[in-house]
Amino acid sequence: MRPSTRVLSIVTLLFITHLFQIALFASGFWIAAEVLEIGSFEGEGVNDALDYLYYSAVIYTSLGIGDIVPTGHLRFLTGVEALNGLLLIAWSASFLFATMNRLWDWEPCVEQNDEQ
């Protein structure tokens, strides 16, 4: 497999993994809010699965738009997701950088001047 194809495959796999994490936290928010009733959401309504997925994606990426605000113990789960997202996105970026360094031969941008 060519290096560019391998890197593209890794990027796709990392993206799918992050989407899975977001969906996992969204289902956790749904269970915590609707089944366990340990908190709720204020602001824009969280009525269906896509709203939970949207909120989870905003928190996971640390975007923090603020149109949906958690109350009760959901605030702690929100903080855990934000920290987890920050760590996993940073790890993914460093893993991708290390993989690209290993797979690709980097050409220097500037030729050395041997006259000096």
MARLUM-956036 format. One record per residue: residue number from 1; residue in three letters; chain; x, y, z of N, C-alpha, C, O, CB in turn. Coordinates in Angstrom, 2 decimals, decimal comma. Glycine has a CB too. Example, Ala and Ser with C-alpha at 12.3 -4.5 7.8 and 13.67 -1.06 7.14 Angstrom:
MARLUM-956036
ATOM   pos   code   unit       npx       npy       npz      capx      capy      capz       cpx       cpy       cpz       opx       opy       opz      cbpx      cbpy      cbpz
ATOM     1    ALA      A     13,19     -5,69      7,80     12,30     -4,50      7,80     13,20     -3,30      7,80     14,24     -3,32      8,46     11,31     -4,47      9,05
ATOM     2    SER      A     12,85     -2,25      7,08     13,67     -1,06      7,14     12,90      0,03      7,87     13,41      1,14      8,04     14,08     -0,60      5,72
end
This chain:
MARLUM-956036
ATOM   pos   code   unit       npx       npy       npz      capx      capy      capz       cpx       cpy       cpz       opx       opy       opz      cbpx      cbpy      cbpz
ATOM     1    MET      A      0,85     -1,18      0,00      0,00      0,00      0,00      0,89      1,24      0,00      1,87      1,31      0,74     -0,96     -0,01      1,23
ATOM     2    ARG      A      0,57      2,21     -0,81      1,35      3,44     -0,89      1,24      4,22      0,42      0,23      4,13      1,11      0,87      4,31     -2,08
ATOM     3    PRO      A      2,29      4,98      0,76      2,25      5,75      2,02      1,06      6,70      2,11      0,45      6,83      3,17      3,53      6,54      2,19
ATOM     4    SER      A      0,73      7,37      1,02     -0,40      8,31      1,07     -1,72      7,57      1,31     -2,59      8,08      2,00     -0,48      9,12     -0,24
ATOM     5    THR      A     -1,86      6,38      0,75     -3,06      5,59      0,98     -3,12      5,09      2,42     -4,20      5,06      3,02     -3,12      4,40      0,01
ATOM     6    ARG      A     -1,98      4,72      2,97     -1,94      4,28      4,37     -2,32      5,42      5,31     -3,07      5,22      6,26     -0,55      3,73      4,73
ATOM     7    VAL      A     -1,79      6,61      5,03     -2,10      7,76      5,88     -3,58      8,11      5,77     -4,22      8,41      6,78     -1,24      8,99      5,49
ATOM     8    LEU      A     -4,13      8,07      4,56     -5,56      8,33      4,38     -6,41      7,30      5,12     -7,44      7,63      5,70     -5,91      8,35      2,89
ATOM     9    SER      A     -5,98      6,05      5,09     -6,69      5,01      5,82     -6,66      5,25      7,32     -7,66      5,06      8,01     -6,10      3,64      5,51
ATOM    10    ILE      A     -5,51      5,68      7,82     -5,38      5,97      9,25     -6,25      7,15      9,63     -6,90      7,12     10,68     -3,92      6,25      9,61
ATOM    11    VAL      A     -6,27      8,20      8,82     -7,11      9,37      9,10     -8,58      8,96      9,13     -9,33      9,39     10,01     -6,88     10,48      8,03
ATOM    12    THR      A     -9,00      8,15      8,17    -10,39      7,68      8,13    -10,73      6,86      9,36    -11,79      7,04      9,96    -10,64      6,86      6,86
ATOM    13    LEU      A     -9,84      5,97      9,75    -10,06      5,15     10,94    -10,12      6,00     12,21    -10,96      5,76     13,08     -8,95      4,11     11,06
ATOM    14    LEU      A     -9,24      6,99     12,32     -9,28      7,88     13,48    -10,58      8,67     13,52    -11,17      8,85     14,59     -8,09      8,84     13,46
ATOM    15    PHE      A    -11,04      9,15     12,37    -12,29      9,90     12,30    -13,47      9,04     12,74    -14,32      9,48     13,51    -12,53     10,44     10,87
ATOM    16    ILE      A    -13,52      7,81     12,24    -14,60      6,90     12,62    -14,55      6,59     14,11    -15,58      6,49     14,77    -14,52      5,59     11,79
ATOM    17    THR      A    -13,34      6,43     14,64    -13,19      6,17     16,07    -13,69      7,34     16,90    -14,35      7,15     17,92    -11,72      5,88     16,41
ATOM    18    HIS      A    -13,38      8,57     16,47    -13,87      9,74     17,20    -15,39      9,83     17,11    -16,05     10,18     18,09    -13,23     11,03     16,64
ATOM    19    LEU      A    -15,95      9,53     15,96    -17,41      9,54     15,83    -18,05      8,49     16,75    -19,10      8,72     17,34    -17,83      9,28     14,37
ATOM    20    PHE      A    -17,40      7,33     16,87    -17,90      6,30     17,78    -17,87      6,80     19,22    -18,82      6,59     19,97    -17,06      5,02     17,64
ATOM    21    GLN      A    -16,79      7,45     19,62    -16,68      8,01     20,97    -17,78      9,03     21,22    -18,40      9,04     22,29    -15,30      8,65     21,19
ATOM    22    ILE      A    -18,03      9,90     20,24    -19,09     10,91     20,37    -20,44     10,23     20,55    -21,24     10,63     21,40    -19,10     11,85     19,14
ATOM    23    ALA      A    -20,71      9,20     19,74    -21,99      8,48     19,85    -22,10      7,76     21,19    -23,19      7,68     21,76    -22,12      7,47     18,70
ATOM    24    LEU      A    -20,99      7,23     21,68    -21,00      6,57     22,98    -21,35      7,54     24,10    -22,15      7,23     24,98    -19,64      5,92     23,26
ATOM    25    PHE      A    -20,74      8,71     24,07    -21,07      9,73     25,08    -22,50     10,24     24,90    -23,17     10,52     25,90    -20,08     10,90     25,00
ATOM    26    ALA      A    -22,98     10,36     23,68    -24,35     10,81     23,44    -25,34      9,82     24,05    -26,33     10,23     24,66    -24,62     10,97     21,94
ATOM    27    SER      A    -25,07      8,52     23,89    -25,96      7,54     24,51    -25,84      7,58     26,03    -26,82      7,36     26,74    -25,63      6,13     24,00
ATOM    28    GLY      A    -24,64      7,87     26,53    -24,47      8,05     27,98    -25,26      9,23     28,51    -25,86      9,15     29,58    -23,00      8,23     28,32
ATOM    29    PHE      A    -25,27     10,34     27,75    -26,07     11,50     28,15    -27,56     11,16     28,13    -28,31     11,57     29,02    -25,79     12,69     27,21
ATOM    30    TRP      A    -27,98     10,41     27,12    -29,39     10,03     27,04    -29,78      9,16     28,24    -30,81      9,39     28,88    -29,68      9,28     25,73
ATOM    31    ILE      A    -28,95      8,18     28,55    -29,23      7,30     29,69    -29,25      8,10     30,99    -30,13      7,91     31,83    -28,18      6,17     29,78
ATOM    32    ALA      A    -28,27      9,00     31,15    -28,18      9,78     32,39    -29,37     10,74     32,53    -29,88     10,93     33,64    -26,87     10,58     32,42
ATOM    33    ALA      A    -29,80     11,33     31,44    -30,89     12,32     31,51    -32,27     11,68     31,52    -33,13     12,07     32,30    -30,79     13,28     30,36
ATOM    34    GLU      A    -32,48     10,70     30,66    -33,83     10,16     30,49    -34,12      8,95     31,38    -35,23      8,81     31,89    -34,05      9,77     29,05
ATOM    35    VAL      A    -33,14      8,08     31,58    -33,39      6,86     32,35    -33,05      7,08     33,83    -33,89      6,84     34,70    -32,55      5,68     31,79
ATOM    36    LEU      A    -31,83      7,53     34,11    -31,41      7,72     35,49    -31,89      9,03     36,10    -31,98      9,17     37,32    -29,91      7,67     35,57
ATOM    37    GLU      A    -32,21      9,99     35,24    -32,72     11,31     35,65    -31,80     11,99     36,67    -32,27     12,47     37,70    -34,12     11,17     36,23
ATOM    38    ILE      A    -30,49     12,02     36,37    -29,54     12,66     37,28    -29,21     14,09     36,86    -28,34     14,72     37,45    -28,26     11,85     37,36
ATOM    39    GLY      A    -29,90     14,59     35,87    -29,71     15,95     35,40    -30,57     16,19     34,18    -31,29     15,31     33,71    -28,22     16,22     35,08
ATOM    40    SER      A    -30,47     17,41     33,67    -31,25     17,75     32,48    -30,47     18,80     31,69    -29,33     19,14     32,02    -32,68     18,28     32,87
ATOM    41    PHE      A    -31,11     19,29     30,64    -30,50     20,31     29,80    -31,39     21,53     29,76    -32,62     21,43     29,71    -30,25     19,78     28,37
ATOM    42    GLU      A    -30,76     22,70     29,78    -31,48     23,97     29,66    -31,06     24,64     28,37    -30,09     24,24     27,73    -31,22     24,89     30,87
ATOM    43    GLY      A    -31,79     25,67     27,99    -31,50     26,36     26,74    -32,26     25,71     25,61    -33,45     25,39     25,74    -30,00     26,37     26,44
ATOM    44    GLU      A    -31,57     25,50     24,50    -32,19     24,79     23,38    -32,58     23,40     23,83    -31,84     22,74     24,56    -31,23     24,72     22,16
ATOM    45    GLY      A    -33,72     22,95     23,41    -34,22     21,65     23,86    -33,42     20,48     23,30    -32,98     20,51     22,15    -35,65     21,50     23,47
ATOM    46    VAL      A    -33,24     19,46     24,12    -32,64     18,21     23,68    -33,77     17,20     23,65    -34,17     16,65     24,68    -31,45     17,74     24,64
ATOM    47    ASN      A    -34,30     16,97     22,43    -35,51     16,17     22,30    -35,30     14,81     21,65    -36,04     13,87     21,94    -36,51     16,92     21,52
ATOM    48    ASP      A    -34,32     14,69     20,79    -34,15     13,42     20,08    -32,67     13,03     20,03    -31,81     13,73     20,55    -34,73     13,50     18,66
ATOM    49    ALA      A    -32,41     11,91     19,38    -31,04     11,36     19,34    -30,05     12,31     18,68    -28,90     12,41     19,11    -31,04     10,02     18,60
ATOM    50    LEU      A    -30,48     13,01     17,63    -29,58     13,94     16,95    -29,18     15,11     17,85    -28,07     15,63     17,74    -30,22     14,46     15,68
ATOM    51    ASP      A    -30,08     15,54     18,73    -29,74     16,60     19,68    -28,67     16,13     20,66    -27,74     16,88     20,97    -31,00     17,07     20,44
ATOM    52    TYR      A    -28,81     14,91     21,14    -27,78     14,35     22,03    -26,46     14,19     21,30    -25,40     14,46     21,86    -28,24     12,99     22,60
ATOM    53    LEU      A    -26,51     13,77     20,05    -25,29     13,61     19,25    -24,64     14,97     18,99    -23,41     15,09     19,05    -25,62     12,91     17,92
ATOM    54    TYR      A    -25,46     15,98     18,70    -24,94     17,34     18,49    -24,26     17,85     19,75    -23,14     18,36     19,69    -26,07     18,29     18,07
ATOM    55    TYR      A    -24,92     17,72     20,88    -24,36     18,20     22,13    -23,06     17,48     22,45    -22,08     18,10     22,87    -25,35     18,02     23,28
ATOM    56    SER      A    -23,05     16,17     22,25    -21,85     15,39     22,52    -20,69     15,82     21,61    -19,55     15,90     22,07    -22,13     13,91     22,35
ATOM    57    ALA      A    -20,97     16,08     20,34    -19,92     16,51     19,41    -19,37     17,87     19,79    -18,16     18,11     19,69    -20,46     16,54     17,98
ATOM    58    VAL      A    -20,24     18,77     20,23    -19,79     20,11     20,65    -18,89     20,00     21,87    -17,88     20,70     21,95    -21,00     21,02     20,96
ATOM    59    ILE      A    -19,23     19,16     22,81    -18,43     19,01     24,02    -17,14     18,25     23,74    -16,08     18,64     24,22    -19,24     18,28     25,10
ATOM    60    TYR      A    -17,21     17,17     22,97    -16,03     16,34     22,67    -14,94     17,15     21,97    -13,76     16,98     22,25    -16,43     15,13     21,81
ATOM    61    THR      A    -15,34     18,02     21,07    -14,38     18,83     20,32    -14,00     20,10     21,06    -13,21     20,90     20,55    -14,94     19,17     18,96
ATOM    62    SER      A    -14,55     20,32     22,24    -14,33     21,52     23,04    -14,73     22,79     22,31    -14,17     23,86     22,54    -12,88     21,61     23,45
ATOM    63    LEU      A    -15,72     22,66     21,42    -16,23     23,82     20,69    -16,98     24,75     21,63    -16,79     25,97     21,58    -17,14     23,37     19,54
ATOM    64    GLY      A    -17,82     24,19     22,48    -18,49     24,95     23,53    -19,38     26,08     23,06    -19,22     27,21     23,51    -17,48     25,50     24,43
ATOM    65    ILE      A    -20,30     25,80     22,17    -21,19     26,84     21,65    -22,04     27,44     22,76    -22,19     28,66     22,82    -22,09     26,28     20,54
ATOM    66    GLY      A    -22,59     26,63     23,64    -23,33     27,13     24,79    -24,82     27,26     24,58    -25,50     27,83     25,43    -22,80     28,42     25,18
ATOM    67    ASP      A    -25,35     26,74     23,48    -26,80     26,82     23,29    -27,54     25,78     24,11    -28,75     25,91     24,33    -27,13     26,66     21,82
ATOM    68    ILE      A    -26,84     24,75     24,56    -27,40     23,73     25,44    -26,52     23,68     26,69    -25,30     23,54     26,60    -27,47     22,31     24,73
ATOM    69    VAL      A    -27,16     23,79     27,86    -26,41     23,85     29,11    -26,87     22,70     30,01    -28,07     22,57     30,28    -26,60     25,23     29,83
ATOM    70    PRO      A    -25,94     21,87     30,49    -26,33     20,76     31,37    -26,56     21,25     32,79    -25,98     22,24     33,24    -25,25     19,67     31,36
ATOM    71    THR      A    -27,43     20,54     33,50    -27,67     20,82     34,91    -27,51     19,52     35,69    -27,53     18,43     35,12    -29,08     21,44     35,14
ATOM    72    GLY      A    -27,34     19,65     36,97    -27,20     18,48     37,83    -25,88     17,76     37,57    -24,86     18,38     37,26    -28,36     17,54     37,61
ATOM    73    HIS      A    -25,93     16,46     37,72    -24,72     15,65     37,58    -24,27     15,50     36,12    -23,18     14,99     35,87    -24,94     14,29     38,18
ATOM    74    LEU      A    -25,08     15,94     35,18    -24,65     15,92     33,78    -23,49     16,89     33,54    -22,76     16,75     32,56    -25,82     16,27     32,86
ATOM    75    ARG      A    -23,33     17,86     34,42    -22,19     18,79     34,29    -20,88     18,04     34,45    -19,91     18,33     33,75    -22,28     19,92     35,34
ATOM    76    PHE      A    -20,83     17,06     35,37    -19,60     16,29     35,56    -19,32     15,42     34,33    -18,18     15,35     33,87    -19,71     15,41     36,82
ATOM    77    LEU      A    -20,36     14,76     33,81    -20,19     13,94     32,61    -19,74     14,79     31,43    -18,96     14,34     30,59    -21,51     13,21     32,27
ATOM    78    THR      A    -20,22     16,02     31,36    -19,80     16,94     30,31    -18,31     17,25     30,43    -17,59     17,26     29,43    -20,62     18,24     30,38
ATOM    79    GLY      A    -17,85     17,51     31,64    -16,43     17,78     31,85    -15,55     16,58     31,51    -14,47     16,73     30,95    -16,18     18,19     33,27
ATOM    80    VAL      A    -16,03     15,39     31,85    -15,27     14,17     31,54    -15,17     14,00     30,03    -14,11     13,63     29,52    -15,94     12,93     32,19
ATOM    81    GLU      A    -16,25     14,25     29,31    -16,21     14,12     27,86    -15,28     15,14     27,23    -14,54     14,82     26,30    -17,60     14,25     27,27
ATOM    82    ALA      A    -15,31     16,37     27,72    -14,42     17,41     27,18    -12,95     17,04     27,38    -12,14     17,19     26,47    -14,72     18,76     27,83
ATOM    83    LEU      A    -12,63     16,55     28,57    -11,24     16,14     28,84    -10,85     14,94     27,99     -9,76     14,90     27,43    -11,07     15,80     30,33
ATOM    84    ASN      A    -11,74     13,97     27,88    -11,48     12,80     27,05    -11,30     13,18     25,58    -10,38     12,69     24,92    -12,62     11,79     27,19
ATOM    85    GLY      A    -12,15     14,05     25,08    -12,04     14,50     23,69    -10,74     15,24     23,44    -10,08     15,03     22,42    -13,20     15,39     23,32
ATOM    86    LEU      A    -10,37     16,10     24,37     -9,11     16,85     24,23     -7,92     15,90     24,16     -7,05     16,05     23,30     -8,94     17,84     25,41
ATOM    87    LEU      A     -7,88     14,94     25,07     -6,77     13,99     25,09     -6,74     13,11     23,84     -5,67     12,89     23,27     -6,85     13,11     26,33
ATOM    88    LEU      A     -7,89     12,61     23,42     -7,91     11,70     22,28     -7,64     12,42     20,96     -7,00     11,86     20,07     -9,24     10,98     22,21
ATOM    89    ILE      A     -8,12     13,64     20,81     -7,83     14,39     19,59     -6,36     14,75     19,53     -5,74     14,66     18,47     -8,70     15,66     19,52
ATOM    90    ALA      A     -5,78     15,16     20,65     -4,35     15,47     20,68     -3,51     14,21     20,43     -2,52     14,26     19,71     -3,95     16,10     22,03
ATOM    91    TRP      A     -3,91     13,09     21,02     -3,19     11,84     20,78     -3,28     11,44     19,31     -2,29     11,00     18,73     -3,75     10,73     21,68
ATOM    92    SER      A     -4,46     11,59     18,72     -4,64     11,24     17,31     -3,75     12,09     16,41     -3,15     11,58     15,46     -6,10     11,41     16,89
ATOM    93    ALA      A     -3,66     13,37     16,72     -2,81     14,25     15,92     -1,34     13,87     16,05     -0,62     13,85     15,05     -3,02     15,72     16,33
ATOM    94    SER      A     -0,89     13,58     17,26      0,51     13,21     17,43      0,79     11,84     16,82      1,87     11,63     16,26      0,88     13,20     18,92
ATOM    95    PHE      A     -0,14     10,90     16,91      0,02      9,59     16,28      0,10      9,73     14,76      0,92      9,08     14,12     -1,14      8,66     16,67
ATOM    96    LEU      A     -0,76     10,57     14,20     -0,75     10,79     12,76      0,55     11,44     12,31      1,11     11,07     11,28     -1,94     11,64     12,34
ATOM    97    PHE      A      1,03     12,40     13,07      2,30     13,06     12,75      3,45     12,06     12,80      4,30     12,05     11,90      2,56     14,24     13,73
ATOM    98    ALA      A      3,49     11,23     13,83      4,56     10,23     13,94      4,49      9,21     12,80      5,51      8,79     12,27      4,48      9,50     15,28
ATOM    99    THR      A      3,28      8,84     12,43      3,11      7,89     11,32      3,56      8,52     10,00      4,22      7,86      9,20      1,65      7,44     11,22
ATOM   100    MET      A      3,21      9,77      9,79      3,62     10,44      8,55      5,14     10,59      8,50      5,73     10,45      7,43      2,95     11,82      8,44
ATOM   101    ASN      A      5,76     10,88      9,62      7,23     10,97      9,65      7,88      9,64      9,32      8,93      9,60      8,67      7,70     11,45     11,02
ATOM   102    ARG      A      7,27      8,55      9,75      7,83      7,24      9,50      7,60      6,78      8,07      8,46      6,12      7,49      7,24      6,24     10,46
ATOM   103    LEU      A      6,45      7,11      7,49      6,09      6,60      6,17      6,62      7,43      5,00      6,93      6,89      3,94      4,62      6,51      6,06
ATOM   104    TRP      A      6,72      8,74      5,19      7,09      9,61      4,07      8,53     10,05      4,17      9,05     10,29      5,26      6,17     10,82      4,02
ATOM   105    ASP      A      9,16     10,16      3,02     10,48     10,77      2,93     10,27     12,26      2,70      9,72     12,67      1,68     11,35     10,12      1,79
ATOM   106    TRP      A     10,72     13,06      3,65     10,53     14,50      3,57     11,68     15,13      2,80     12,84     14,88      3,09     10,42     15,12      4,98
ATOM   107    GLU      A     11,34     15,93      1,83     12,34     16,67      1,06     12,59     18,00      1,76     11,65     18,64      2,22     11,86     16,89     -0,42
ATOM   108    PRO      A     13,85     18,41      1,85     14,11     19,71      2,48     13,55     20,84      1,62     13,54     20,76      0,40     15,63     19,91      2,70
ATOM   109    CYS      A     13,08     21,87      2,29     12,48     23,00      1,60     13,55     23,93      1,01     13,31     24,63      0,03     11,58     23,78      2,54
ATOM   110    VAL      A     14,71     23,93      1,61     15,78     24,84      1,20     17,05     24,02      1,02     17,34     23,12      1,82     15,99     25,98      2,25
ATOM   111    GLU      A     17,77     24,32      0,01     19,06     23,64     -0,21     20,11     24,30      0,65     20,12     25,52      0,81     19,47     23,68     -1,71
ATOM   112    GLN      A     21,00     23,49      1,20     22,06     24,03      2,03     23,07     24,77      1,16     23,36     24,36      0,03     22,75     22,92      2,84
ATOM   113    ASN      A     23,58     25,86      1,71     24,59     26,64      1,02     25,94     26,21      1,54     26,26     26,49      2,70     24,38     28,17      1,20
ATOM   114    ASP      A     26,76     25,53      0,72     28,04     25,00      1,14     29,16     26,04      1,09     30,28     25,73      1,47     28,41     23,82      0,29
ATOM   115    GLU      A     28,89     27,26      0,63     29,93     28,28      0,50     30,35     28,85      1,84     31,45     29,40      1,95     29,44     29,40     -0,40
ATOM   116    GLN      A     29,55     28,73      2,84     29,86     29,36      4,12     30,76     28,53      4,94     31,13     28,93      6,05     28,64     29,65      4,88
end
